[in-house]
Amino acid sequence: MMVKICGITNPEDALAAAEAGASAVGFNFYPASPRYIEPEEAARISEVLPAGVLRVGVFVNASKQEIFQIQEIAGLHIAQLHGDEPPESLPKGMRIWKALRVDDSFGPASMEPYPVEAFLLDAPSEIYGGSGCTFDWSKACGTGRRIVLAGGLDENNVGEAIRAAKPWGVDACSRLEAAPGRKDQARMKRFLKAALEVDPE
């Protein structure tokens, strides 16, 4: 199970996540987010992370040029596009995860136009991610695509979510925080333990 901790803004939280078994950490480069981080600070955090931990940059309607520039500065492995990016706007030559909101109109056809490595499925919200809300996890099951399940996950519901959706990975952020951009490390560790212990079958 790929487990990502998003909204990382400091090396202490990043290292605690890695030590507890996180597969990936997410840096938010959307300036309007309370979890926004400067690319140079993300680079400093990336330098202290173990080599096997994926570094994911979260972008909202950013230009290809901006994404590539930040990728180079911050040492990113993956760009997670969380805005309203059309398929033709995706950067070429890097790993892409496309975030989609799971509302009443969502279905496998929503994914077809996007040639991406994975889809991050999140709850519908007026903001771009970090809402702390869940959605009907069964809608993520059986899509035939690699799914990262997000939206309102914590140590109390991640097991149920994995069993319902059978995703490739899970992603958590706001419910693991002591304050925006600052993790409750004890809770984050409980989340990682709960996610990694689940048998999706």
Secondary structure, 3 states (H helix, E strand, C coil): CEEEECCCCCHHHHHHHHHCCCCEEEEECCCCCCCECCHHHHHHHHHHCCCCCEEEEEECCCCHHHHHHHHHHHCCCEEEECCCCCHHHCCCCCEEEEEEECCCCCCHHHCCCCCCCEEEEECCCCCCCCCCCCCCHHHHCCCCCCEEECCCCCCCCHHHHHHHHCCCEEEECHHHEEECCEECHHHHHHHHHHHHHCCCC
